[in-house]
Amino acid sequence: MSPTFRRIAAALGLLLVAGCGRDGGRAGQAAQEKSEAASYLAPPAAAAYANGVLSGTAAPGAQVRLATPSGEATITEAGRDGRWQVRLPPAAAARIFGLSMTAGGRQVQAQGYVLVAPGGQAAALRSGGGSIRLDRQRPGMGTLDFDRGGGAVLSGPAPPGAVVLVRQDGRQVAEGRADAAGRFSIALPPADSGRHRLEVFGDGFQDAAVVETQPAPPLAGGPLRSQLSGAGLRADWLTPGGGVQSTVLID
């Protein structure tokens, strides 16, 4: 909806209030809210990565674009059901992509970025929150996100609605619940940088890993730096706000 049309609709709503009373006002407001909802387009999303193929969802028939920071782009089209997939060429190093779609003449950018590594690891990176693992679905720890301020978020798959308990260095520090899609994302209390043992316990599953949480040094060679750590692939990446966030893809 254009700004001009929105102003006209608002003015009509006021006329309805004056001419028809309270019930007419409610009807005009409901019509405006319905029109605004119809104009909303959910952003595209990456859902899975396996055998070199990245797949996800978008608006039906939308043109889906994956672009590297250098501007190289891979374009595909979503089907009638809104599903899309693209085969990515192999690479010697981890890559980061921006994801967007064009539908009905409108361009919509996905939240965060998509990370794909040569070893098959992949995740949807979330600035300031828990990243979503794309290459594995078994219940347990998927990613640990942290920044220089000491804040951390532990995320992973779990049975929908399951209660998840988190221990750090043998002490229970947090508790959360998996959402309806079967994913938990739990904020951890600030901890000293260094090596920590994390454990999760849930309905019919448990998992453990030892992670290193040293703050990332400045990124000098681009928006992404990746390296293998004891717990799995660690990616230090530049957020849209200009900070550096670290994501460990826990094996």
FIVEX-600729 format. One line per field, with one value per residue: residue number from 1; x, z, y negated of N, C-alpha, C, O in turn. Coordinates in pm, whole numbers, plus 50000, padded with zeros to 5 digits. Layout:
pos NUM ...
n_east X ...
n_up Z ...
n_north Y ...
ca_east X ...
ca_up Z ...
ca_north Y ...
c_east X ...
c_up Z ...
c_north Y ...
o_east X ...
o_up Z ...
o_north Y ...
//
This chain:
pos 1 2 3 4 5 6 7 8 9 10 11 12 13 14 15 16 17 18 19 20 21 22 23 24 25 26 27 28 29 30 31 32 33 34 35 36 37 38 39 40 41 42 43 44 45 46 47 48 49 50 51 52 53 54 55 56 57 58 59 60 61 62 63 64 65 66 67 68 69 70 71 72 73 74 75 76 77 78 79 80 81 82 83 84 85 86 87 88 89 90 91 92 93 94 95 96 97 98 99 100 101 102 103 104 105 106 107 108 109 110 111 112 113 114 115 116 117 118 119 120 121 122 123 124 125 126 127 128 129 130 131 132 133 134 135 136 137 138 139 140 141 142 143 144 145 146 147 148 149 150 151 152 153 154 155 156 157 158 159 160 161 162 163 164 165 166 167 168 169 170 171 172 173 174 175 176 177 178 179 180 181 182 183 184 185 186 187 188 189 190 191 192 193 194 195 196 197 198 199 200 201 202 203 204 205 206 207 208 209 210 211 212 213 214 215 216 217 218 219 220 221 222 223 224 225 226 227 228 229 230 231 232 233 234 235 236 237 238 239 240 241 242 243 244 245 246 247 248 249 250 251
n_east 50085 50060 50197 50024 49777 49733 49693 49455 49283 49284 49160 48903 48825 48791 48571 48378 48354 48244 48000 47872 47902 48020 48023 48054 48309 48465 48433 48557 48821 48885 48878 49091 49310 49300 49364 49628 49752 49729 49911 50155 50458 50604 50944 51197 51330 51593 51592 51706 52010 52189 52411 52522 52305 52097 51795 51466 51203 50973 50780 50522 50631 50823 51128 51428 51721 52059 52338 52683 52914 53082 52926 52864 52609 52351 52063 51730 51399 51101 50864 50512 50425 50579 50829 51184 51500 51857 52157 52473 52795 53098 53337 53650 53658 53464 53153 52952 52621 52385 52033 51753 51436 51233 50913 50608 50703 50828 51105 51232 51422 51588 51608 51920 52199 52317 52521 52758 52967 53268 53278 53018 52868 52614 52426 52163 52235 52182 52162 52243 52098 51996 52143 52030 52065 52118 52198 52160 51936 51896 51798 51943 52241 52291 52395 52611 52597 52777 52911 53143 53065 52998 52749 52545 52385 52230 52132 51918 51777 51480 51224 50897 50773 50920 51082 51393 51696 51990 52326 52625 52959 52904 52698 52357 52232 52039 51710 51470 51219 51128 51001 50693 50784 50989 51236 51477 51596 51805 51896 52206 52359 52599 52943 53287 53536 53678 53734 53453 53229 52938 52612 52308 51980 51691 51359 51400 51653 52001 52294 52635 52918 53243 53331 53504 53517 53651 53673 53621 53885 53933 53784 53974 54010 53771 53407 53378 53527 53647 53712 53821 53731 53759 53496 53360 53292 53388 53261 53335 53167 53056 52807 52493 52481 52743 52899 53089 53000 53016 52976 52940 52923 52814 52948
n_up 50000 49907 50053 49998 49937 50182 50350 50242 50297 50575 50618 50513 50700 50926 50840 50834 51104 51194 51052 51092 51351 51637 51556 51279 51269 51371 51169 50953 51049 51067 50797 50698 50839 50735 50467 50493 50595 50378 50206 50306 50276 50358 50444 50246 50332 50435 50463 50466 50410 50211 50062 49889 49807 49865 50019 50058 50155 50001 49859 49648 49320 49329 49251 49362 49526 49591 49723 49733 49946 49766 49550 49367 49234 49269 49117 49148 49112 49300 49346 49279 49526 49687 49751 49708 49558 49528 49373 49502 49387 49460 49711 49846 50090 50371 50305 50293 50249 50131 50138 49934 49785 49494 49433 49279 49193 49413 49638 49887 50172 50341 50690 50853 50750 50526 50595 50454 50458 50348 50450 50461 50662 50761 50819 50916 50985 51263 51360 51677 51795 51822 51592 51316 51255 50946 50833 50989 51189 51417 51762 51999 52068 51835 51747 51890 51973 52028 52159 52195 52427 52604 52608 52523 52317 52300 52070 51900 51752 51879 52022 51948 52182 52393 52712 52780 52945 53046 53123 53242 53275 53465 53618 53644 53437 53279 53130 52892 52632 52355 52044 51843 51599 51656 51769 51986 52155 52366 52596 52757 53076 53125 53090 53176 52922 52745 52792 52806 52931 52791 52841 52740 52826 52752 52658 52619 52507 52517 52516 52469 52475 52445 52441 52303 52395 52337 52266 51937 51729 51547 51220 50945 50685 50540 50557 50689 50884 50921 51103 51211 51523 51846 51911 51675 51358 51368 51310 51260 51211 51038 51159 51051 51197 51230 51424 51553 51547 51683 51576 51660 51501 51625 51637
n_north 50119 49782 49475 49255 49377 49501 49280 49180 49393 49383 49136 49188 49373 49207 49056 49254 49307 49067 49061 49305 49387 49578 49852 49835 49722 49927 50116 49984 49970 50242 50314 50164 50276 50537 50487 50393 50621 50790 50679 50748 50923 51220 51271 51447 51773 51989 52340 52598 52785 53003 53234 53043 52895 52626 52542 52391 52160 51930 51658 51786 51852 51651 51477 51592 51496 51554 51404 51325 51140 51009 50968 51169 51368 51615 51730 51844 51986 51984 52246 52321 52394 52242 52336 52359 52443 52465 52559 52532 52443 52627 52517 52404 52283 52162 51997 51699 51584 51343 51346 51300 51205 51143 51041 50975 50729 50629 50622 50829 50873 51137 51220 51192 51402 51663 51933 52147 52426 52599 52860 52945 52833 52604 52303 52080 51764 51550 51226 51110 51313 51661 51883 52090 52423 52583 52821 53045 53238 53384 53417 53195 52997 52738 52484 52236 51906 51609 51297 51019 50901 51100 51216 51500 51746 52055 52295 52533 52840 53003 53214 53088 52856 52963 52956 52807 52839 52668 52713 52568 52616 52812 52704 52618 52370 52256 52274 52383 52405 52603 52477 52483 52565 52733 52643 52508 52214 52072 51829 51778 51716 51448 51539 51605 51563 51837 52190 52399 52645 52756 52883 53033 53132 53311 53420 53740 53712 53615 53408 53304 53083 52934 52605 52321 51986 51747 51397 51268 51156 50842 50828 50846 50930 50936 50995 51237 51490 51813 52114 52438 52571 52733 52805 52783 52620 52283 51964 51631 51338 51042 50837 50681 50444 50372 50489 50776 51108 51434 51766 52097 52399 52671 52992
ca_east 50000 50140 50165 49909 49657 49712 49634 49316 49208 49268 49059 48775 48791 48738 48436 48288 48329 48154 47870 47809 47917 48126 48028 48112 48452 48529 48435 48660 48953 48908 48908 49226 49405 49301 49437 49770 49802 49740 50027 50278 50522 50700 51075 51239 51404 51662 51537 51788 52126 52239 52473 52546 52180 52033 51652 51395 51069 50958 50648 50507 50673 50918 51266 51507 51859 52166 52448 52800 52951 53148 52826 52831 52472 52286 51921 51639 51259 51018 50753 50378 50411 50669 50957 51291 51628 51966 52281 52586 52921 53190 53433 53754 53644 53326 53098 52835 52533 52263 51920 51643 51345 51156 50779 50513 50776 50884 51219 51227 51547 51575 51680 52049 52273 52329 52660 52780 53107 53308 53251 52874 52797 52542 52339 52105 52291 52088 52232 52190 52015 52044 52144 51955 52143 52048 52250 52135 51806 51882 51786 52067 52299 52322 52483 52633 52628 52822 52979 53248 53006 52978 52618 52550 52258 52247 52015 51923 51649 51426 51081 50813 50722 51004 51159 51536 51778 52128 52429 52754 53063 52845 52595 52245 52233 51927 51604 51384 51125 51127 50878 50609 50861 51091 51364 51495 51697 51810 52001 52288 52413 52736 53048 53422 53581 53764 53677 53339 53156 52794 52530 52164 51898 51553 51272 51454 51783 52099 52406 52740 53030 53334 53341 53594 53440 53734 53619 53680 53964 53872 53786 54056 54011 53638 53300 53370 53647 53606 53818 53775 53763 53733 53353 53305 53331 53359 53255 53326 53108 53019 52663 52448 52508 52885 52970 53133 52935 53078 52882 53003 52837 52859 52941
ca_up 50000 49900 50158 49960 49953 50325 50405 50196 50372 50712 50613 50496 50829 51012 50792 50877 51247 51212 50992 51128 51491 51681 51476 51149 51288 51383 51037 50873 51099 51029 50654 50677 50887 50640 50347 50524 50608 50244 50136 50370 50217 50448 50378 50215 50439 50405 50552 50476 50320 50205 49936 49803 49766 49965 49988 50151 50120 49957 49800 49527 49194 49349 49209 49484 49496 49690 49678 49818 49972 49650 49447 49284 49269 49215 49115 49118 49122 49388 49279 49319 49669 49759 49781 49612 49589 49438 49396 49512 49344 49572 49739 49937 50218 50408 50235 50353 50144 50160 50073 49908 49679 49425 49405 49255 49178 49542 49684 50031 50221 50452 50812 50870 50635 50515 50600 50399 50472 50260 50511 50461 50767 50711 50920 50894 51091 51316 51434 51810 51840 51795 51452 51289 51181 50826 50782 51080 51254 51537 51883 52069 52041 51696 51736 52003 51927 52135 52114 52283 52553 52690 52588 52443 52291 52258 51991 51838 51734 51990 51999 51974 52318 52494 52804 52761 53054 53004 53225 53202 53370 53570 53694 53561 53423 53199 53093 52788 52574 52208 51988 51768 51484 51703 51783 52107 52151 52508 52634 52869 53155 53088 53148 53137 52797 52768 52761 52891 52894 52784 52833 52731 52859 52712 52655 52540 52445 52585 52429 52541 52394 52507 52346 52333 52375 52331 52175 51803 51692 51436 51087 50856 50548 50484 50656 50747 50911 50974 51138 51286 51665 51904 51914 51540 51281 51426 51212 51310 51098 51057 51163 50982 51278 51230 51525 51515 51620 51661 51574 51656 51452 51712 51578
ca_north 50000 49661 49378 49175 49459 49524 49158 49174 49494 49334 49030 49254 49434 49101 49022 49361 49288 48954 49084 49431 49417 49667 49976 49803 49703 50059 50181 49920 50011 50382 50318 50112 50376 50649 50445 50387 50758 50848 50624 50796 51040 51282 51280 51583 51839 52114 52443 52718 52797 53141 53275 52929 52831 52542 52529 52306 52115 51790 51639 51868 51791 51543 51494 51601 51458 51572 51319 51316 51000 50951 50940 51285 51408 51734 51698 51952 51946 52065 52311 52279 52418 52154 52401 52339 52505 52428 52633 52441 52505 52650 52411 52448 52214 52130 51881 51635 51533 51270 51410 51208 51249 51041 51093 50867 50604 50590 50699 50853 50929 51229 51185 51257 51454 51808 51979 52281 52464 52710 52990 52974 52760 52487 52243 51949 51681 51452 51122 51089 51424 51796 51925 52212 52522 52628 52948 53155 53226 53468 53335 53164 52865 52710 52368 52145 51772 51521 51176 50971 50862 51215 51277 51622 51814 52194 52333 52665 52909 53080 53242 52970 52840 53028 52873 52828 52789 52643 52706 52512 52656 52894 52632 52579 52225 52205 52368 52331 52500 52603 52421 52577 52614 52826 52575 52428 52108 52038 51735 51822 51604 51412 51622 51567 51624 51953 52322 52435 52766 52735 53003 53012 53248 53291 53536 53851 53685 53531 53377 53233 53036 52838 52494 52208 51863 51628 51296 51266 51037 50769 50892 50763 50980 50950 51005 51371 51569 51942 52208 52553 52573 52864 52835 52777 52503 52152 51855 51495 51267 50903 50820 50559 50326 50342 50567 50910 51216 51565 51878 52230 52505 52780 53126
c_east 50088 50103 50041 49779 49627 49649 49487 49230 49183 49160 48919 48730 48733 48597 48336 48254 48225 48013 47797 47826 48025 48137 48087 48261 48526 48538 48543 48799 48985 48945 49049 49331 49414 49380 49587 49830 49822 49864 50158 50329 50622 50833 51108 51320 51473 51617 51628 51904 52177 52294 52488 52422 52120 51887 51585 51258 51071 50814 50637 50545 50775 51055 51353 51654 51949 52286 52560 52832 53018 53052 52793 52696 52431 52136 51841 51497 51183 50902 50618 50353 50504 50804 51058 51413 51731 52088 52397 52713 53013 53288 53531 53740 53496 53282 52977 52754 52424 52151 51808 51552 51278 51022 50685 50580 50837 51001 51215 51354 51520 51650 51812 52111 52270 52478 52667 52929 53140 53277 53106 52798 52729 52450 52282 52149 52192 52163 52165 52105 52075 52034 52076 52039 52060 52088 52224 52004 51794 51877 51920 52116 52334 52421 52495 52674 52670 52894 53080 53194 52979 52842 52627 52411 52289 52119 52031 51785 51610 51281 50996 50758 50808 51073 51307 51611 51922 52218 52557 52855 53003 52734 52482 52235 52112 51829 51517 51293 51132 50994 50803 50682 50972 51228 51367 51606 51699 51927 52073 52338 52556 52838 53183 53458 53678 53693 53567 53276 53006 52723 52384 52092 51754 51477 51329 51586 51871 52219 52508 52850 53115 53362 53440 53520 53526 53674 53693 53766 53897 53884 53860 54046 53876 53535 53292 53509 53601 53726 53757 53821 53732 53587 53292 53353 53292 53364 53242 53278 53059 52867 52622 52475 52655 52965 53014 53065 53003 52971 52960 52897 52882 52841 52873
c_up 50000 50014 50126 49982 50100 50391 50366 50275 50515 50717 50597 50626 50924 50970 50835 51024 51268 51163 51044 51274 51515 51594 51340 51159 51298 51249 50949 50916 51058 50882 50626 50721 50792 50515 50373 50537 50471 50171 50194 50299 50318 50377 50344 50329 50385 50507 50569 50377 50328 50067 49837 49760 49885 49924 50093 50101 50082 49907 49674 49401 49207 49291 49334 49448 49615 49640 49781 49846 49854 49534 49355 49330 49199 49228 49079 49136 49212 49310 49327 49467 49754 49792 49669 49654 49485 49474 49393 49466 49465 49588 49844 50076 50246 50337 50310 50241 50206 50079 50055 49801 49618 49386 49386 49243 49306 49579 49836 50073 50339 50574 50817 50739 50635 50508 50547 50402 50384 50317 50517 50572 50706 50821 50867 51011 51131 51401 51569 51864 51804 51648 51437 51205 51065 50781 50875 51155 51381 51661 51952 52035 51894 51681 51872 51944 52045 52076 52219 52420 52649 52680 52497 52431 52238 52190 51934 51819 51860 51958 52030 52116 52427 52582 52790 52877 53005 53127 53165 53311 53492 53649 53601 53558 53348 53168 52986 52735 52422 52157 51907 51647 51526 51713 51914 52085 52290 52536 52758 52947 53111 53161 53101 53005 52830 52732 52861 52838 52902 52771 52822 52759 52822 52714 52562 52473 52541 52494 52510 52444 52478 52405 52397 52299 52381 52233 52042 51785 51575 51304 50990 50710 50484 50594 50726 50768 50975 51003 51218 51431 51719 51901 51774 51470 51355 51316 51287 51194 51138 51052 51087 51062 51290 51337 51471 51606 51586 51671 51564 51610 51518 51644 51675
c_north 49876 49567 49295 49251 49483 49400 49145 49272 49448 49226 49088 49319 49331 49060 49127 49347 49178 48986 49205 49466 49519 49792 49950 49785 49834 50129 50120 49960 50153 50393 50269 50214 50495 50613 50441 50527 50822 50799 50676 50920 51095 51296 51425 51641 51963 52217 52562 52711 52939 53169 53160 52853 52755 52525 52442 52269 51968 51775 51724 51791 51681 51579 51485 51580 51482 51494 51319 51170 50932 50925 51055 51341 51536 51712 51822 51901 52041 52125 52260 52298 52331 52214 52376 52418 52465 52512 52535 52510 52524 52535 52462 52387 52190 52002 51828 51570 51446 51334 51308 51267 51127 51103 50975 50731 50552 50681 50707 50926 51021 51176 51260 51302 51607 51844 52122 52310 52584 52848 53028 52905 52637 52435 52113 51862 51573 51351 51100 51201 51558 51832 52061 52306 52577 52768 53066 53129 53309 53379 53315 53024 52850 52597 52298 52011 51686 51400 51131 50930 50976 51279 51398 51681 51953 52239 52474 52725 52986 53114 53119 52969 52898 52925 52909 52762 52774 52637 52649 52542 52726 52829 52592 52427 52170 52316 52303 52439 52489 52548 52526 52635 52710 52764 52497 52325 52046 51944 51787 51701 51572 51500 51571 51633 51737 52081 52355 52565 52736 52869 52962 53143 53217 53422 53642 53821 53607 53515 53298 53193 52941 52729 52389 52079 51738 51526 51297 51142 50967 50844 50800 50806 50997 50971 51141 51429 51700 52029 52323 52541 52712 52904 52841 52652 52375 52048 51724 51409 51129 50890 50694 50433 50291 50414 50702 51011 51346 51673 52008 52329 52634 52915 53223
o_east 50180 49992 49961 49683 49510 49562 49405 49119 49075 49078 48825 48611 48637 48513 48222 48140 48132 47916 47674 47770 48109 48248 48163 48334 48634 48638 48613 48887 49098 49032 49119 49429 49523 49455 49665 49943 49917 49917 50264 50252 50715 50835 51054 51373 51418 51604 51630 51897 52206 52234 52470 52432 52095 51858 51638 51202 51159 50736 50734 50498 50813 51091 51353 51705 51922 52331 52536 52781 53012 53091 52703 52673 52471 52087 51879 51477 51199 50849 50612 50271 50508 50886 51022 51428 51699 52119 52417 52737 53007 53320 53498 53803 53412 53362 52909 52810 52377 52171 51772 51586 51269 51017 50683 50521 50893 50996 51197 51389 51438 51743 51816 52082 52226 52551 52591 53009 53051 53252 53071 52675 52780 52402 52343 52106 52127 52222 52044 52045 52190 51930 52066 52080 51943 52018 52264 51966 51690 51943 52001 52042 52397 52521 52405 52774 52607 52933 53100 53270 52940 52820 52707 52328 52364 52010 52142 51686 51696 51221 51022 50703 50774 51116 51343 51593 51971 52190 52592 52839 53044 52678 52506 52229 52086 51860 51494 51292 51141 50888 50843 50645 51043 51327 51271 51698 51605 52041 52010 52357 52626 52821 53193 53415 53750 53600 53584 53271 52955 52769 52341 52139 51702 51525 51309 51629 51823 52243 52472 52874 53065 53410 53458 53467 53479 53628 53813 53724 53812 53982 53813 54072 53864 53569 53207 53597 53524 53830 53654 53935 53685 53555 53184 53446 53178 53459 53150 53341 53025 52805 52706 52490 52690 53087 52980 53073 53045 52888 53038 52793 52977 52732 52858
o_up 50081 50067 50215 50037 50140 50477 50447 50316 50569 50808 50662 50658 50995 51056 50869 51065 51347 51224 51042 51320 51429 51561 51288 51068 51241 51219 50877 50832 51020 50845 50541 50651 50769 50463 50287 50494 50450 50085 50136 50266 50358 50258 50405 50413 50300 50626 50676 50275 50436 49967 49716 49684 49991 49808 50202 50014 50124 49914 49598 49378 49107 49283 49404 49352 49726 49527 49901 49775 49841 49432 49272 49449 49086 49336 48989 49171 49203 49218 49407 49527 49876 49856 49552 49770 49370 49592 49295 49504 49560 49491 49922 50170 50155 50313 50382 50150 50317 49964 50149 49736 49681 49315 49470 49280 49308 49556 49905 50015 50426 50561 50789 50632 50731 50425 50591 50355 50348 50242 50574 50577 50612 50904 50784 51124 51046 51503 51575 51971 51760 51586 51533 51095 51084 50700 50843 51180 51447 51665 51961 51979 51834 51610 51955 51874 52151 51959 52321 52517 52764 52737 52403 52521 52141 52245 51923 51866 51938 51873 52130 52164 52545 52535 52787 52904 52930 53223 53050 53426 53605 53739 53493 53663 53353 53179 52989 52785 52367 52216 51901 51598 51440 51670 51948 52006 52328 52505 52853 52890 53064 53279 52999 52977 52929 52651 52982 52718 53007 52699 52887 52721 52855 52766 52440 52389 52633 52407 52608 52344 52570 52295 52518 52189 52425 52126 52036 51821 51509 51280 50958 50621 50383 50712 50813 50682 51071 50937 51283 51458 51646 51890 51756 51516 51399 51237 51366 51088 51253 50952 51061 51004 51353 51340 51359 51729 51472 51762 51470 51674 51472 51598 51643
o_north 49865 49575 49266 49198 49485 49414 49103 49239 49470 49224 49040 49320 49360 49033 49094 49370 49192 48943 49210 49566 49546 49833 50033 49825 49852 50194 50191 49980 50183 50472 50325 50236 50548 50696 50481 50551 50897 50869 50651 51010 51025 51331 51517 51567 52034 52186 52623 52642 52990 53133 53177 52757 52813 52497 52421 52337 51892 51870 51734 51679 51620 51697 51384 51638 51436 51515 51313 51083 50809 50868 51043 51360 51563 51679 51897 51785 52162 52062 52166 52229 52344 52149 52372 52455 52435 52532 52464 52625 52447 52465 52551 52434 52196 51912 51902 51510 51471 51372 51238 51366 51022 51203 50884 50630 50443 50801 50607 51029 50990 51096 51380 51249 51670 51790 52208 52229 52661 52943 53132 52915 52576 52512 52045 51883 51512 51386 51074 51186 51566 51814 52136 52270 52613 52828 53178 53015 53305 53275 53408 52943 52937 52611 52302 52003 51690 51400 51199 50924 50953 51386 51399 51668 51968 52224 52526 52668 53029 53048 53053 53068 52885 52820 53027 52643 52859 52564 52678 52500 52703 52892 52539 52362 52050 52435 52182 52551 52379 52571 52642 52741 52762 52823 52428 52347 51977 51976 51833 51593 51661 51531 51504 51745 51733 52081 52342 52590 52696 52958 52867 53250 53110 53523 53636 53900 53541 53598 53232 53261 52877 52757 52372 52064 51633 51566 51325 51032 51026 50915 50690 50725 51067 50964 51160 51418 51698 52018 52307 52505 52799 53022 52898 52586 52360 52043 51705 51407 51102 50927 50608 50325 50191 50402 50739 51000 51367 51672 52026 52343 52698 52948 53341
//
